[in-house]
Amino acid sequence: MPKEGVSIQVIRRLPRYYRYLSELESKGVEKISSTKLAVLMSSTASQIRQDLNCFGGFGQQGYGYSVTGLREEIGKILGLSETHHMILIGAGNLGRAIATHLNFEQLGFKLTAIFEKDEKLIGTMLRGIKVMRDEEIENYVKDNDVSTAILAMPKEAVEKLIDKLYGCGIRSYWNFSHFDIAKKYDDVIVENVHLSDSLMTLCYRINQAPGIDT
Amino acid sequence: MPKEGVSIQVIRRLPRYYRYLSELESKGVEKISSTKLAVLMSSTASQIRQDLNCFGGFGQQGYGYSVTGLREEIGKILGLSETHHMILIGAGNLGRAIATHLNFEQLGFKLTAIFEKDEKLIGTMLRGIKVMRDEEIENYVKDNDVSTAILAMPKEAVEKLIDKLYGCGIRSYWNFSHFDIAKKYDDVIVENVHLSDSLMTLCYRINQAPGIDT
């Protein structure tokens, strides 16, 4: 269990530990020292020990970490076995990419329904799920156990829809739009994915690096 | 111009400033105080002043910031008018979403070519660009001015292709795979987008919040 007040920076590093450990495990590696893990992750041994100490440690002096043990512990901390039910809103290019690209079941979620307003896409199949009309969201959420919505829509569409989603009781969002949900409601959990911010950061870093551009 | 040693955390906040200022500008707002900007961005006035002071300030005592002026200055710092030429590798669901979803021209880039190995997709049009066979990458990069590659492929595909891309002289990457490029080459610039990490973080935050799940 996490000690109180674990910073969001530490939390955000946990999925990365989980990924690297999963990979080591799939290669048959059984144990690893914090020094070796640090080299692999381009981090430092001290950072790794500090991060993991927030949750109680897990390493053994002179042995290092058990790869499987540590992966499982981090999986437990992240709660990846919890299976929160989620719906996807938006079955356009971005929604399709999200639906097909991710192993939701291994990441703590199950995608149970997909909604779209474009008539052409309604009724099509995506990840084995029939895309429904967005007007059906309220009824669906009323009848089913849904905790989370993925918003793969433009900002304006989210702005129009968010009151309805909040009204249905949905309190957690994976938000690909630029609409600032947490500013409107203070009892929601929002993970924003701002792809354009990432691209602007890349632009800055290219400009700052001498001789990188052609 | 940035003072030396501006931290990556500050840099990563700049696109966010840019987005909020662009929005204020589009609403006709001419000036804003750091206090009001802080409320809008769920930040603090002191954080904003501190961040902007890394680049020389821009505010006027008792006036605040000129919205257009500050947006333009941040755009200059990010180098958004530079137009780096980039190629997209992978025209599957994720590649299509990236190609259609982003205003590259407003973010410092121009998407000039798209490559794919799936025969079914070669020759199709995406954002007005004809998808080419991935074997043509080397010749294309030799004949054209390309600084950056978007990698919308699985880890294993990137692992196979990365030496060729590096060999062609491409030194900056927008990487959607889990392959750790910066670990292999130390003179590259890589912005990673790990969607699954974001989803795992959301899972953790839902589990930690009492009463959020249904």
HADDOCK unambig.tbl for C-alpha pairs under 7 A between the chains (distance, minus, plus):
assign (segid A and resid 11 and name CA) (segid B and resid 201 and name CA) 6.91 0.50 0.50
assign (segid A and resid 12 and name CA) (segid B and resid 201 and name CA) 6.16 0.50 0.50
assign (segid A and resid 15 and name CA) (segid B and resid 197 and name CA) 5.09 0.50 0.50
assign (segid A and resid 15 and name CA) (segid B and resid 200 and name CA) 6.16 0.50 0.50
assign (segid A and resid 15 and name CA) (segid B and resid 201 and name CA) 6.97 0.50 0.50
assign (segid A and resid 16 and name CA) (segid B and resid 197 and name CA) 6.72 0.50 0.50
assign (segid A and resid 78 and name CA) (segid B and resid 200 and name CA) 6.65 0.50 0.50
assign (segid A and resid 78 and name CA) (segid B and resid 203 and name CA) 6.44 0.50 0.50
assign (segid A and resid 78 and name CA) (segid B and resid 204 and name CA) 4.47 0.50 0.50
assign (segid A and resid 79 and name CA) (segid B and resid 203 and name CA) 6.54 0.50 0.50
assign (segid A and resid 79 and name CA) (segid B and resid 204 and name CA) 5.91 0.50 0.50
assign (segid A and resid 79 and name CA) (segid B and resid 207 and name CA) 6.53 0.50 0.50
assign (segid A and resid 80 and name CA) (segid B and resid 203 and name CA) 6.85 0.50 0.50
assign (segid A and resid 93 and name CA) (segid B and resid 93 and name CA) 6.67 0.50 0.50
assign (segid A and resid 93 and name CA) (segid B and resid 96 and name CA) 6.30 0.50 0.50
assign (segid A and resid 93 and name CA) (segid B and resid 97 and name CA) 4.59 0.50 0.50
assign (segid A and resid 94 and name CA) (segid B and resid 97 and name CA) 4.61 0.50 0.50
assign (segid A and resid 96 and name CA) (segid B and resid 93 and name CA) 6.32 0.50 0.50
assign (segid A and resid 97 and name CA) (segid B and resid 93 and name CA) 4.60 0.50 0.50
assign (segid A and resid 97 and name CA) (segid B and resid 94 and name CA) 4.61 0.50 0.50
assign (segid A and resid 97 and name CA) (segid B and resid 97 and name CA) 6.37 0.50 0.50
assign (segid A and resid 102 and name CA) (segid B and resid 196 and name CA) 6.82 0.50 0.50
assign (segid A and resid 107 and name CA) (segid B and resid 199 and name CA) 6.76 0.50 0.50
assign (segid A and resid 107 and name CA) (segid B and resid 200 and name CA) 5.60 0.50 0.50
assign (segid A and resid 108 and name CA) (segid B and resid 200 and name CA) 6.94 0.50 0.50
assign (segid A and resid 108 and name CA) (segid B and resid 203 and name CA) 5.95 0.50 0.50
assign (segid A and resid 145 and name CA) (segid B and resid 214 and name CA) 6.39 0.50 0.50
assign (segid A and resid 146 and name CA) (segid B and resid 214 and name CA) 6.61 0.50 0.50
assign (segid A and resid 147 and name CA) (segid B and resid 213 and name CA) 5.29 0.50 0.50
assign (segid A and resid 147 and name CA) (segid B and resid 214 and name CA) 5.54 0.50 0.50
assign (segid A and resid 171 and name CA) (segid B and resid 212 and name CA) 6.13 0.50 0.50
assign (segid A and resid 189 and name CA) (segid B and resid 206 and name CA) 6.96 0.50 0.50
assign (segid A and resid 191 and name CA) (segid B and resid 198 and name CA) 6.81 0.50 0.50
assign (segid A and resid 191 and name CA) (segid B and resid 202 and name CA) 5.94 0.50 0.50
assign (segid A and resid 196 and name CA) (segid B and resid 102 and name CA) 6.81 0.50 0.50
assign (segid A and resid 197 and name CA) (segid B and resid 15 and name CA) 5.08 0.50 0.50
assign (segid A and resid 197 and name CA) (segid B and resid 16 and name CA) 6.73 0.50 0.50
assign (segid A and resid 198 and name CA) (segid B and resid 191 and name CA) 6.82 0.50 0.50
assign (segid A and resid 199 and name CA) (segid B and resid 107 and name CA) 6.76 0.50 0.50
assign (segid A and resid 200 and name CA) (segid B and resid 15 and name CA) 6.14 0.50 0.50
assign (segid A and resid 200 and name CA) (segid B and resid 78 and name CA) 6.64 0.50 0.50
assign (segid A and resid 200 and name CA) (segid B and resid 107 and name CA) 5.60 0.50 0.50
assign (segid A and resid 200 and name CA) (segid B and resid 108 and name CA) 6.94 0.50 0.50
assign (segid A and resid 201 and name CA) (segid B and resid 11 and name CA) 6.90 0.50 0.50
assign (segid A and resid 201 and name CA) (segid B and resid 12 and name CA) 6.16 0.50 0.50
assign (segid A and resid 201 and name CA) (segid B and resid 15 and name CA) 6.96 0.50 0.50
assign (segid A and resid 202 and name CA) (segid B and resid 191 and name CA) 5.95 0.50 0.50
assign (segid A and resid 203 and name CA) (segid B and resid 78 and name CA) 6.43 0.50 0.50
assign (segid A and resid 203 and name CA) (segid B and resid 79 and name CA) 6.54 0.50 0.50
assign (segid A and resid 203 and name CA) (segid B and resid 80 and name CA) 6.86 0.50 0.50
assign (segid A and resid 203 and name CA) (segid B and resid 108 and name CA) 5.95 0.50 0.50
assign (segid A and resid 204 and name CA) (segid B and resid 78 and name CA) 4.46 0.50 0.50
assign (segid A and resid 204 and name CA) (segid B and resid 79 and name CA) 5.90 0.50 0.50
assign (segid A and resid 206 and name CA) (segid B and resid 189 and name CA) 6.97 0.50 0.50
assign (segid A and resid 207 and name CA) (segid B and resid 79 and name CA) 6.53 0.50 0.50
assign (segid A and resid 212 and name CA) (segid B and resid 171 and name CA) 6.17 0.50 0.50
assign (segid A and resid 213 and name CA) (segid B and resid 147 and name CA) 5.33 0.50 0.50
assign (segid A and resid 214 and name CA) (segid B and resid 145 and name CA) 6.42 0.50 0.50
assign (segid A and resid 214 and name CA) (segid B and resid 146 and name CA) 6.65 0.50 0.50
assign (segid A and resid 214 and name CA) (segid B and resid 147 and name CA) 5.58 0.50 0.50
